[in-house]
Amino acid sequence: MRTSNTFLILFWINSSRIKNNLSIVNGRITVNGKSATISLKAKADIRFWNNDKQRAKCNREASRRLNLYLGQVFSQLVQCYQELRFKKQLIKPKLQITYL
């Protein structure tokens, strides 16, 4: 019997906590319909946020740095997921991340 996991990473800004056009960027990891939400401790200017691409849109230095950081976080999460799959361990969205 073959089992398959669903795995999804989503980045968004919390529009309910905006201060000076800045909002915290959050991430959600979903595995097999169960999710965990994390705050990435990064701020994004809401005027330059693209919801569809889940990245900052602008050629400003701050946007480039944020997009680079989001790419690194995404890569690390995918790498963790792949390692767990390779070891055939149970994959849960419960987070025990010390540093990203």
QUIZIZI-V416804 format. One record per backbone hydrogen bond with DSSP energy under -0.5 kcal/mol. CO is the residue of the C=O (numbers start at 0). NH is the residue of the N-H. E is the energy in kcal/mol with one decimal. If there is no record, write none. Layout:
CO/NH/E
CO/NH/E
//
This chain:
5/31/-1.7
7/29/-2.7
9/27/-2.5
11/25/-3.5
12/14/-1.1
13/16/-1.4
18/21/-1.4
20/45/-2.4
21/18/-2.4
22/43/-2.9
23/13/-1.8
24/39/-2.5
25/11/-2.1
26/37/-3.1
27/9/-2.2
27/29/-0.5
28/35/-2.0
29/7/-2.1
30/33/-2.1
33/30/-3.0
35/28/-2.6
37/26/-3.1
37/39/-0.5
41/24/-2.9
43/22/-2.2
43/45/-0.6
44/47/-1.8
45/48/-1.0
47/56/-4.1
48/50/-0.7
49/53/-1.4
49/54/-1.3
54/49/-2.8
55/57/-0.6
59/63/-2.3
60/64/-2.5
61/65/-2.3
62/66/-2.6
63/67/-2.1
64/68/-2.4
65/69/-2.8
66/70/-2.1
67/71/-2.0
68/72/-2.6
69/73/-2.5
70/74/-2.3
71/75/-2.5
72/76/-2.4
73/77/-2.3
74/78/-2.4
75/79/-2.4
76/80/-2.2
77/81/-2.6
78/82/-2.5
79/83/-2.2
80/84/-2.2
81/85/-2.6
82/86/-2.1
83/88/-2.5
84/87/-0.9
89/91/-0.6
//
